[in-house]
Amino acid sequence: MRKFIMPIILLLISGGVFFMLIDPGIQRVKEVRKETLKYTEALSKSRQTQDLRDVLLAKYNTFATNDLEDLKKMVPDHVDNVRLIIEIDNIASQYGMTVRDAQISSNQEEGEGENIVIDPGRQMEEMTLSFSVISDYDSFLSFIRDLEQSLRIVDIENVEFESSEADLNEYTVTVKTYWLSSEH
């Protein structure tokens, strides 16, 4: 009987050692392998993202400097109210007009409107500019056409006019323009 007790005790001890020490270790190794697989996949995606960034950067570097400057004029990365008013005044001066009574407002000041999210760090913001010009109708239409075709993206929101006895009218124009900003 003693012959059978010792193997049974050793078998019980080895079973206890397996279930108490070895099996939890094996489970931990399986968990670590799963985590390692996740990190390997994340690293692979990171490398793919870096490769895509390099391809896009190479493509970006092929753009002509003038084209990049034109893009910055279309949607600048900062609001430059003075430059916008000067650009509009330059267009108006081609038709003998002068921009007067310029007033600027943005959604952030008014607390209204939604910003368009471009990417997690950037968003499109908008600004409204109102101004007046005095002109005849044909010159005003040409001015609006040139404003529409300028590089800076502007949406004409509103046009009001007051006629006078002379052939000249006072036009009040409200335009909306956009720029990219960084989130704070």
LOLOPA-934578 format. One record per residue: y, z, x of N, C-alpha, C in turn; residue in three letters; residue number from 1. Coordinates in Angstrom, 1 decimal, always signed. Layout:
[atom [Y; Z; X]; [Y; Z; X]; [Y; Z; X]; "Ala"; NUM]
...
// end
This chain:
[atom [-1.2; +0.0; +0.8]; [+0.0; +0.0; +0.0]; [+1.3; +0.0; +0.9]; "Met"; 1]
[atom [+1.2; +0.7; +2.0]; [+2.3; +0.7; +2.9]; [+2.6; -0.7; +3.4]; "Arg"; 2]
[atom [+1.5; -1.5; +3.5]; [+1.7; -2.9; +4.0]; [+2.6; -3.7; +3.0]; "Lys"; 3]
[atom [+2.5; -3.4; +1.8]; [+3.3; -4.1; +0.8]; [+4.7; -3.5; +0.6]; "Phe"; 4]
[atom [+4.9; -2.3; +0.9]; [+6.2; -1.6; +0.7]; [+7.2; -2.1; +1.7]; "Ile"; 5]
[atom [+6.8; -2.2; +2.9]; [+7.8; -2.7; +4.0]; [+8.3; -4.1; +3.7]; "Met"; 6]
[atom [+7.4; -5.1; +3.4]; [+7.9; -6.4; +3.1]; [+8.8; -6.4; +1.8]; "Pro"; 7]
[atom [+8.5; -5.6; +0.8]; [+9.3; -5.5; -0.4]; [+10.6; -4.9; -0.1]; "Ile"; 8]
[atom [+10.7; -3.9; +0.7]; [+11.9; -3.3; +1.1]; [+12.8; -4.3; +1.9]; "Ile"; 9]
[atom [+12.2; -5.0; +2.8]; [+12.9; -6.0; +3.6]; [+13.4; -7.1; +2.7]; "Leu"; 10]
[atom [+12.5; -7.5; +1.8]; [+12.9; -8.5; +0.8]; [+14.1; -8.1; +0.0]; "Leu"; 11]
[atom [+14.1; -6.8; -0.5]; [+15.2; -6.3; -1.3]; [+16.5; -6.2; -0.4]; "Leu"; 12]
[atom [+16.3; -5.8; +0.8]; [+17.5; -5.7; +1.7]; [+18.1; -7.0; +2.0]; "Ile"; 13]
[atom [+17.2; -8.0; +2.2]; [+17.7; -9.4; +2.5]; [+18.3; -10.0; +1.3]; "Ser"; 14]
[atom [+17.8; -9.7; +0.1]; [+18.4; -10.2; -1.2]; [+19.8; -9.5; -1.4]; "Gly"; 15]
[atom [+19.9; -8.2; -1.1]; [+21.1; -7.5; -1.2]; [+22.2; -8.0; -0.2]; "Gly"; 16]
[atom [+21.7; -8.3; +1.0]; [+22.6; -8.8; +2.0]; [+23.1; -10.2; +1.6]; "Val"; 17]
[atom [+22.2; -11.0; +1.1]; [+22.6; -12.3; +0.6]; [+23.6; -12.3; -0.5]; "Phe"; 18]
[atom [+23.3; -11.5; -1.5]; [+24.2; -11.4; -2.7]; [+25.5; -10.6; -2.4]; "Phe"; 19]
[atom [+25.5; -9.7; -1.5]; [+26.6; -8.9; -1.2]; [+27.5; -9.5; -0.1]; "Met"; 20]
[atom [+26.9; -10.1; +0.9]; [+27.7; -10.6; +2.0]; [+27.7; -12.1; +2.1]; "Leu"; 21]
[atom [+26.6; -12.7; +2.1]; [+26.5; -14.2; +2.4]; [+27.0; -15.0; +1.2]; "Ile"; 22]
[atom [+26.6; -14.7; +0.0]; [+27.0; -15.5; -1.1]; [+28.5; -15.5; -1.3]; "Asp"; 23]
[atom [+29.2; -14.4; -1.3]; [+30.7; -14.4; -1.4]; [+31.3; -15.2; -0.2]; "Pro"; 24]
[atom [+30.7; -15.2; +1.0]; [+31.2; -16.0; +2.1]; [+31.1; -17.5; +1.8]; "Gly"; 25]
[atom [+29.9; -17.8; +1.2]; [+29.7; -19.2; +0.9]; [+30.7; -19.7; -0.2]; "Ile"; 26]
[atom [+31.0; -18.8; -1.2]; [+31.9; -19.2; -2.2]; [+33.4; -19.3; -1.6]; "Gln"; 27]
[atom [+33.7; -18.5; -0.7]; [+35.0; -18.5; +0.0]; [+35.1; -19.8; +0.8]; "Arg"; 28]
[atom [+34.0; -20.2; +1.4]; [+34.0; -21.5; +2.2]; [+34.2; -22.7; +1.3]; "Val"; 29]
[atom [+33.6; -22.6; +0.1]; [+33.8; -23.7; -0.9]; [+35.2; -23.8; -1.4]; "Lys"; 30]
[atom [+35.9; -22.6; -1.6]; [+37.3; -22.6; -2.0]; [+38.2; -23.2; -0.9]; "Glu"; 31]
[atom [+37.9; -22.8; +0.3]; [+38.7; -23.2; +1.5]; [+38.5; -24.8; +1.6]; "Val"; 32]
[atom [+37.3; -25.3; +1.4]; [+37.1; -26.7; +1.4]; [+37.9; -27.4; +0.4]; "Arg"; 33]
[atom [+38.0; -26.8; -0.9]; [+38.7; -27.4; -1.9]; [+40.2; -27.5; -1.6]; "Lys"; 34]
[atom [+40.7; -26.4; -1.0]; [+42.1; -26.3; -0.6]; [+42.4; -27.3; +0.5]; "Glu"; 35]
[atom [+41.5; -27.4; +1.5]; [+41.6; -28.3; +2.6]; [+41.7; -29.8; +2.0]; "Thr"; 36]
[atom [+40.9; -30.1; +1.0]; [+40.9; -31.4; +0.4]; [+42.2; -31.7; -0.3]; "Leu"; 37]
[atom [+42.8; -30.6; -1.0]; [+44.1; -30.8; -1.6]; [+45.2; -31.0; -0.5]; "Lys"; 38]
[atom [+45.1; -30.3; +0.6]; [+46.1; -30.5; +1.6]; [+46.0; -31.8; +2.3]; "Tyr"; 39]
[atom [+44.7; -32.3; +2.5]; [+44.5; -33.6; +3.0]; [+45.0; -34.7; +2.1]; "Thr"; 40]
[atom [+44.8; -34.6; +0.8]; [+45.4; -35.5; -0.1]; [+46.9; -35.5; -0.1]; "Glu"; 41]
[atom [+47.5; -34.3; +0.0]; [+49.0; -34.2; +0.0]; [+49.5; -34.8; +1.3]; "Ala"; 42]
[atom [+48.8; -34.6; +2.4]; [+49.2; -35.2; +3.7]; [+49.1; -36.7; +3.6]; "Leu"; 43]
[atom [+48.1; -37.2; +3.0]; [+47.9; -38.6; +2.8]; [+49.1; -39.2; +2.0]; "Ser"; 44]
[atom [+49.4; -38.6; +0.9]; [+50.5; -39.0; +0.1]; [+51.8; -38.9; +0.8]; "Lys"; 45]
[atom [+52.0; -37.9; +1.6]; [+53.2; -37.8; +2.4]; [+53.3; -38.9; +3.4]; "Ser"; 46]
[atom [+52.2; -39.3; +4.0]; [+52.2; -40.4; +4.9]; [+52.5; -41.7; +4.2]; "Arg"; 47]
[atom [+52.0; -41.9; +3.0]; [+52.3; -43.1; +2.2]; [+53.8; -43.1; +1.8]; "Gln"; 48]
[atom [+54.3; -42.0; +1.5]; [+55.7; -41.9; +1.2]; [+56.6; -42.2; +2.4]; "Thr"; 49]
[atom [+56.2; -41.7; +3.5]; [+56.9; -42.0; +4.8]; [+56.9; -43.5; +5.1]; "Gln"; 50]
[atom [+55.7; -44.1; +4.9]; [+55.5; -45.6; +5.1]; [+56.4; -46.3; +4.1]; "Asp"; 51]
[atom [+56.5; -45.9; +2.9]; [+57.3; -46.6; +1.9]; [+58.8; -46.4; +2.2]; "Leu"; 52]
[atom [+59.2; -45.2; +2.7]; [+60.5; -45.0; +3.1]; [+60.9; -45.9; +4.3]; "Arg"; 53]
[atom [+60.0; -46.1; +5.2]; [+60.2; -46.9; +6.4]; [+60.4; -48.4; +5.9]; "Asp"; 54]
[atom [+59.6; -48.8; +5.0]; [+59.7; -50.2; +4.5]; [+61.0; -50.4; +3.8]; "Val"; 55]
[atom [+61.4; -49.4; +2.9]; [+62.6; -49.5; +2.2]; [+63.8; -49.5; +3.2]; "Leu"; 56]
[atom [+63.7; -48.6; +4.2]; [+64.8; -48.5; +5.1]; [+65.0; -49.8; +5.9]; "Leu"; 57]
[atom [+63.8; -50.4; +6.3]; [+63.9; -51.7; +7.0]; [+64.5; -52.8; +6.1]; "Ala"; 58]
[atom [+64.2; -52.7; +4.8]; [+64.8; -53.7; +3.8]; [+66.3; -53.4; +3.7]; "Lys"; 59]
[atom [+66.6; -52.1; +3.6]; [+68.0; -51.8; +3.5]; [+68.8; -52.3; +4.7]; "Tyr"; 60]
[atom [+68.2; -52.1; +5.9]; [+68.9; -52.6; +7.1]; [+69.1; -54.1; +7.2]; "Asn"; 61]
[atom [+68.4; -54.8; +6.3]; [+68.5; -56.3; +6.3]; [+69.7; -56.7; +5.5]; "Thr"; 62]
[atom [+70.3; -55.8; +4.7]; [+71.4; -56.2; +3.8]; [+72.7; -56.4; +4.7]; "Phe"; 63]
[atom [+73.5; -57.3; +4.4]; [+74.7; -57.6; +5.1]; [+75.7; -56.4; +4.8]; "Ala"; 64]
[atom [+76.5; -56.1; +5.8]; [+77.5; -55.0; +5.7]; [+78.4; -55.3; +4.5]; "Thr"; 65]
[atom [+78.8; -56.5; +4.3]; [+79.7; -56.8; +3.2]; [+79.0; -56.5; +1.8]; "Asn"; 66]
[atom [+77.7; -56.8; +1.7]; [+77.0; -56.5; +0.5]; [+76.9; -55.0; +0.2]; "Asp"; 67]
[atom [+76.7; -54.3; +1.3]; [+76.6; -52.8; +1.1]; [+78.0; -52.2; +0.7]; "Leu"; 68]
[atom [+79.1; -52.8; +1.3]; [+80.4; -52.4; +0.9]; [+80.7; -52.7; -0.6]; "Glu"; 69]
[atom [+80.2; -53.9; -1.0]; [+80.4; -54.3; -2.4]; [+79.7; -53.4; -3.3]; "Asp"; 70]
[atom [+78.4; -52.9; -2.9]; [+77.7; -52.0; -3.7]; [+78.4; -50.6; -3.8]; "Leu"; 71]
[atom [+79.0; -50.2; -2.7]; [+79.8; -49.0; -2.8]; [+81.0; -49.1; -3.6]; "Lys"; 72]
[atom [+81.6; -50.3; -3.7]; [+82.7; -50.5; -4.6]; [+82.3; -50.4; -6.1]; "Lys"; 73]
[atom [+81.1; -51.0; -6.3]; [+80.6; -51.0; -7.7]; [+80.3; -49.6; -8.3]; "Met"; 74]
[atom [+79.6; -48.8; -7.5]; [+79.3; -47.5; -7.9]; [+79.5; -46.6; -6.7]; "Val"; 75]
[atom [+80.7; -46.1; -6.5]; [+81.0; -45.3; -5.2]; [+80.2; -44.0; -5.3]; "Pro"; 76]
[atom [+80.2; -43.3; -4.1]; [+79.5; -42.1; -4.0]; [+80.4; -40.9; -4.2]; "Asp"; 77]
[atom [+81.7; -41.2; -4.5]; [+82.7; -40.1; -4.8]; [+83.7; -40.7; -5.7]; "His"; 78]
[atom [+84.4; -39.9; -6.4]; [+85.4; -40.3; -7.3]; [+86.7; -40.5; -6.5]; "Val"; 79]
[atom [+87.3; -41.7; -6.6]; [+88.6; -41.9; -5.9]; [+89.6; -42.5; -6.9]; "Asp"; 80]
[atom [+90.2; -41.6; -7.6]; [+91.1; -41.9; -8.7]; [+92.3; -42.8; -8.2]; "Asn"; 81]
[atom [+92.8; -42.5; -7.1]; [+94.0; -43.2; -6.6]; [+93.6; -44.6; -6.3]; "Val"; 82]
[atom [+92.5; -44.8; -5.6]; [+92.1; -46.2; -5.2]; [+91.8; -47.0; -6.4]; "Arg"; 83]
[atom [+91.2; -46.4; -7.5]; [+90.9; -47.1; -8.7]; [+92.2; -47.6; -9.4]; "Leu"; 84]
[atom [+93.2; -46.7; -9.5]; [+94.4; -47.1; -10.1]; [+95.1; -48.2; -9.2]; "Ile"; 85]
[atom [+95.0; -48.1; -7.9]; [+95.6; -49.1; -7.1]; [+94.9; -50.4; -7.3]; "Ile"; 86]
[atom [+93.6; -50.4; -7.4]; [+92.9; -51.7; -7.6]; [+93.3; -52.3; -9.0]; "Glu"; 87]
[atom [+93.4; -51.5; -10.0]; [+93.8; -52.0; -11.3]; [+95.2; -52.5; -11.3]; "Ile"; 88]
[atom [+96.1; -51.8; -10.6]; [+97.5; -52.2; -10.4]; [+97.6; -53.5; -9.7]; "Asp"; 89]
[atom [+96.7; -53.7; -8.6]; [+96.7; -55.0; -7.9]; [+96.3; -56.1; -8.8]; "Asn"; 90]
[atom [+95.3; -55.9; -9.6]; [+94.9; -56.9; -10.6]; [+96.1; -57.2; -11.6]; "Ile"; 91]
[atom [+96.7; -56.2; -12.1]; [+97.8; -56.3; -13.0]; [+99.0; -57.0; -12.4]; "Ala"; 92]
[atom [+99.3; -56.8; -11.1]; [+100.4; -57.4; -10.5]; [+100.3; -58.9; -10.3]; "Ser"; 93]
[atom [+99.1; -59.4; -10.3]; [+98.9; -60.8; -10.3]; [+99.4; -61.5; -11.5]; "Gln"; 94]
[atom [+99.6; -60.7; -12.6]; [+100.1; -61.3; -13.8]; [+101.5; -60.7; -14.2]; "Tyr"; 95]
[atom [+102.2; -60.2; -13.2]; [+103.5; -59.6; -13.4]; [+103.6; -58.3; -14.1]; "Gly"; 96]
[atom [+102.5; -57.6; -14.2]; [+102.4; -56.3; -14.9]; [+102.4; -55.1; -13.9]; "Met"; 97]
[atom [+102.7; -54.0; -14.4]; [+102.7; -52.8; -13.6]; [+101.9; -51.7; -14.4]; "Thr"; 98]
[atom [+101.0; -51.0; -13.8]; [+100.3; -50.0; -14.5]; [+101.2; -48.8; -14.6]; "Val"; 99]
[atom [+101.3; -48.2; -15.9]; [+102.1; -47.1; -16.1]; [+101.4; -46.0; -16.9]; "Arg"; 100]
[atom [+101.8; -44.8; -16.8]; [+101.3; -43.7; -17.6]; [+99.8; -43.5; -17.4]; "Asp"; 101]
[atom [+99.3; -43.6; -16.2]; [+97.9; -43.4; -15.9]; [+97.5; -42.0; -16.2]; "Ala"; 102]
[atom [+96.4; -41.8; -17.0]; [+95.9; -40.5; -17.2]; [+94.4; -40.5; -17.0]; "Gln"; 103]
[atom [+93.8; -39.5; -16.3]; [+92.4; -39.4; -15.9]; [+91.8; -38.2; -16.6]; "Ile"; 104]
[atom [+90.5; -38.4; -17.0]; [+89.7; -37.3; -17.5]; [+88.3; -37.6; -17.2]; "Ser"; 105]
[atom [+87.5; -36.5; -17.0]; [+86.1; -36.7; -16.8]; [+85.3; -35.8; -17.7]; "Ser"; 106]
[atom [+84.0; -36.1; -17.8]; [+83.1; -35.3; -18.7]; [+83.0; -33.9; -18.3]; "Asn"; 107]
[atom [+83.1; -33.6; -17.0]; [+83.0; -32.3; -16.5]; [+84.2; -31.4; -17.0]; "Gln"; 108]
[atom [+85.3; -32.1; -17.0]; [+86.5; -31.3; -17.4]; [+86.5; -31.1; -18.9]; "Glu"; 109]
[atom [+85.9; -32.0; -19.7]; [+85.9; -31.9; -21.1]; [+84.7; -31.2; -21.6]; "Glu"; 110]
[atom [+83.6; -31.1; -20.8]; [+82.4; -30.4; -21.1]; [+81.6; -31.2; -22.1]; "Gly"; 111]
[atom [+81.7; -32.5; -22.1]; [+81.0; -33.3; -23.0]; [+80.2; -34.4; -22.3]; "Glu"; 112]
[atom [+79.3; -35.1; -23.0]; [+78.6; -36.2; -22.4]; [+77.5; -35.7; -21.5]; "Gly"; 113]
[atom [+76.6; -36.7; -21.3]; [+75.4; -36.4; -20.4]; [+75.5; -37.2; -19.1]; "Glu"; 114]
[atom [+75.1; -36.6; -18.1]; [+75.1; -37.3; -16.8]; [+73.7; -38.0; -16.7]; "Asn"; 115]
[atom [+73.7; -39.2; -16.1]; [+72.5; -39.9; -15.9]; [+71.9; -39.5; -14.6]; "Ile"; 116]
[atom [+70.7; -39.1; -14.5]; [+70.1; -38.6; -13.3]; [+69.5; -39.8; -12.6]; "Val"; 117]
[atom [+69.9; -40.1; -11.4]; [+69.5; -41.2; -10.6]; [+68.2; -40.8; -9.8]; "Ile"; 118]
[atom [+68.3; -39.7; -9.1]; [+67.1; -39.1; -8.5]; [+67.4; -37.6; -8.4]; "Asp"; 119]
[atom [+66.4; -36.8; -8.0]; [+66.6; -35.4; -8.1]; [+67.8; -34.8; -7.5]; "Pro"; 120]
[atom [+68.4; -35.5; -6.5]; [+69.6; -35.0; -5.8]; [+70.9; -35.6; -6.2]; "Gly"; 121]
[atom [+70.8; -36.7; -7.0]; [+72.0; -37.5; -7.4]; [+72.1; -37.7; -8.9]; "Arg"; 122]
[atom [+73.2; -37.8; -9.4]; [+73.4; -38.1; -10.8]; [+74.7; -39.0; -11.0]; "Gln"; 123]
[atom [+74.7; -39.8; -12.0]; [+75.8; -40.7; -12.3]; [+76.8; -39.9; -13.2]; "Met"; 124]
[atom [+78.0; -39.8; -12.7]; [+79.0; -39.2; -13.5]; [+80.1; -40.2; -13.9]; "Glu"; 125]
[atom [+80.8; -39.9; -15.0]; [+81.8; -40.9; -15.5]; [+83.2; -40.3; -15.6]; "Glu"; 126]
[atom [+84.1; -41.2; -15.5]; [+85.5; -40.8; -15.6]; [+86.2; -41.7; -16.5]; "Met"; 127]
[atom [+87.1; -41.2; -17.3]; [+87.9; -42.1; -18.2]; [+89.3; -42.2; -17.7]; "Thr"; 128]
[atom [+89.9; -43.4; -17.7]; [+91.2; -43.7; -17.2]; [+91.9; -44.4; -18.3]; "Leu"; 129]
[atom [+93.1; -43.9; -18.7]; [+94.0; -44.6; -19.7]; [+95.3; -45.0; -19.0]; "Ser"; 130]
[atom [+95.7; -46.2; -19.3]; [+97.0; -46.6; -18.7]; [+97.6; -47.6; -19.6]; "Phe"; 131]
[atom [+98.9; -47.9; -19.4]; [+99.6; -48.9; -20.2]; [+100.2; -50.0; -19.3]; "Ser"; 132]
[atom [+100.3; -51.2; -19.9]; [+100.9; -52.3; -19.2]; [+101.8; -53.0; -20.3]; "Val"; 133]
[atom [+102.8; -53.7; -19.8]; [+103.6; -54.5; -20.7]; [+103.4; -56.0; -20.3]; "Ile"; 134]
[atom [+103.1; -56.8; -21.3]; [+102.8; -58.2; -21.0]; [+102.7; -59.0; -22.2]; "Ser"; 135]
[atom [+102.7; -60.3; -22.0]; [+102.4; -61.2; -23.2]; [+100.9; -61.3; -23.3]; "Asp"; 136]
[atom [+100.5; -61.8; -24.5]; [+99.1; -61.8; -24.9]; [+98.2; -62.5; -23.9]; "Tyr"; 137]
[atom [+98.6; -63.7; -23.5]; [+97.8; -64.6; -22.6]; [+97.6; -63.9; -21.2]; "Asp"; 138]
[atom [+98.7; -63.4; -20.7]; [+98.6; -62.7; -19.4]; [+97.7; -61.5; -19.5]; "Ser"; 139]
[atom [+97.8; -60.7; -20.6]; [+96.9; -59.6; -20.8]; [+95.5; -60.0; -20.9]; "Phe"; 140]
[atom [+95.1; -61.0; -21.6]; [+93.7; -61.5; -21.6]; [+93.2; -61.9; -20.3]; "Leu"; 141]
[atom [+94.0; -62.5; -19.5]; [+93.6; -62.9; -18.1]; [+93.4; -61.6; -17.3]; "Ser"; 142]
[atom [+94.3; -60.7; -17.5]; [+94.2; -59.4; -16.8]; [+92.9; -58.7; -17.1]; "Phe"; 143]
[atom [+92.5; -58.7; -18.4]; [+91.3; -58.0; -18.9]; [+90.1; -58.8; -18.3]; "Ile"; 144]
[atom [+90.1; -60.1; -18.3]; [+89.1; -60.9; -17.7]; [+88.9; -60.6; -16.2]; "Arg"; 145]
[atom [+90.0; -60.5; -15.5]; [+89.8; -60.2; -14.1]; [+89.3; -58.7; -13.9]; "Asp"; 146]
[atom [+89.8; -57.8; -14.7]; [+89.3; -56.4; -14.6]; [+87.8; -56.4; -14.9]; "Leu"; 147]
[atom [+87.4; -57.2; -15.8]; [+85.9; -57.2; -16.2]; [+85.1; -57.8; -15.0]; "Glu"; 148]
[atom [+85.7; -58.7; -14.3]; [+84.9; -59.4; -13.2]; [+85.1; -58.7; -11.8]; "Gln"; 149]
[atom [+85.9; -57.6; -11.8]; [+86.1; -56.9; -10.5]; [+84.8; -56.2; -10.1]; "Ser"; 150]
[atom [+84.7; -55.9; -8.8]; [+83.5; -55.3; -8.3]; [+83.2; -53.9; -8.9]; "Leu"; 151]
[atom [+84.3; -53.1; -9.1]; [+84.1; -51.8; -9.7]; [+83.6; -51.9; -11.1]; "Arg"; 152]
[atom [+82.6; -51.1; -11.4]; [+82.1; -51.2; -12.8]; [+83.0; -50.4; -13.7]; "Ile"; 153]
[atom [+83.6; -51.0; -14.7]; [+84.4; -50.4; -15.7]; [+84.0; -50.9; -17.0]; "Val"; 154]
[atom [+83.9; -50.0; -18.0]; [+83.7; -50.3; -19.4]; [+85.0; -50.1; -20.1]; "Asp"; 155]
[atom [+85.5; -51.1; -20.8]; [+86.7; -51.0; -21.6]; [+86.3; -50.3; -22.9]; "Ile"; 156]
[atom [+86.9; -49.1; -23.0]; [+86.5; -48.3; -24.2]; [+87.5; -48.6; -25.4]; "Glu"; 157]
[atom [+88.7; -48.8; -25.1]; [+89.7; -48.9; -26.2]; [+90.9; -49.7; -25.7]; "Asn"; 158]
[atom [+91.5; -50.5; -26.6]; [+92.7; -51.2; -26.3]; [+93.6; -51.0; -27.5]; "Val"; 159]
[atom [+94.8; -50.5; -27.3]; [+95.8; -50.4; -28.4]; [+97.1; -51.1; -28.0]; "Glu"; 160]
[atom [+97.8; -51.6; -28.9]; [+99.0; -52.3; -28.5]; [+100.1; -52.1; -29.5]; "Phe"; 161]
[atom [+101.3; -52.2; -29.0]; [+102.5; -52.1; -29.8]; [+103.3; -53.4; -29.6]; "Glu"; 162]
[atom [+103.6; -54.1; -30.7]; [+104.3; -55.3; -30.5]; [+105.8; -55.1; -30.5]; "Ser"; 163]
[atom [+106.5; -56.0; -30.0]; [+108.0; -55.9; -30.0]; [+108.6; -57.2; -30.4]; "Ser"; 164]
[atom [+109.9; -57.3; -30.6]; [+110.5; -58.5; -31.1]; [+110.4; -59.6; -30.0]; "Glu"; 165]
[atom [+110.4; -59.2; -28.8]; [+110.2; -60.2; -27.7]; [+108.8; -60.6; -27.7]; "Ala"; 166]
[atom [+108.4; -61.5; -26.8]; [+107.1; -62.0; -26.7]; [+106.2; -61.0; -25.9]; "Asp"; 167]
[atom [+106.7; -59.8; -25.5]; [+106.0; -58.9; -24.7]; [+105.5; -57.7; -25.6]; "Leu"; 168]
[atom [+104.3; -57.3; -25.3]; [+103.7; -56.2; -26.0]; [+103.3; -55.1; -25.0]; "Asn"; 169]
[atom [+103.3; -53.8; -25.5]; [+102.8; -52.7; -24.7]; [+101.3; -52.5; -25.0]; "Glu"; 170]
[atom [+100.5; -52.6; -24.1]; [+99.0; -52.4; -24.3]; [+98.6; -51.1; -23.6]; "Tyr"; 171]
[atom [+97.9; -50.3; -24.3]; [+97.3; -49.1; -23.8]; [+95.8; -49.3; -23.7]; "Thr"; 172]
[atom [+95.3; -49.2; -22.5]; [+93.9; -49.5; -22.2]; [+93.2; -48.2; -21.8]; "Val"; 173]
[atom [+92.0; -48.0; -22.3]; [+91.2; -46.9; -21.9]; [+89.9; -47.5; -21.3]; "Thr"; 174]
[atom [+89.6; -47.2; -20.0]; [+88.4; -47.6; -19.4]; [+87.6; -46.4; -18.9]; "Val"; 175]
[atom [+86.3; -46.7; -18.8]; [+85.4; -45.7; -18.3]; [+84.8; -46.2; -17.0]; "Lys"; 176]
[atom [+84.7; -45.4; -15.9]; [+84.1; -45.9; -14.7]; [+83.2; -44.8; -14.2]; "Thr"; 177]
[atom [+82.3; -45.1; -13.2]; [+81.2; -44.3; -12.9]; [+81.2; -44.0; -11.4]; "Tyr"; 178]
[atom [+80.6; -43.0; -10.9]; [+80.3; -42.7; -9.5]; [+79.1; -41.8; -9.4]; "Trp"; 179]
[atom [+78.5; -41.9; -8.2]; [+77.3; -41.0; -7.9]; [+77.8; -39.7; -7.3]; "Leu"; 180]
[atom [+77.2; -38.6; -7.8]; [+77.6; -37.4; -7.2]; [+76.4; -36.6; -6.8]; "Ser"; 181]
[atom [+76.5; -35.6; -6.0]; [+75.4; -34.7; -5.6]; [+75.4; -33.6; -6.5]; "Ser"; 182]
[atom [+74.2; -33.1; -6.9]; [+74.1; -31.9; -7.8]; [+74.4; -30.7; -6.9]; "Glu"; 183]
[atom [+75.1; -29.8; -7.6]; [+75.4; -28.5; -6.9]; [+74.5; -27.4; -7.3]; "His"; 184]
// end
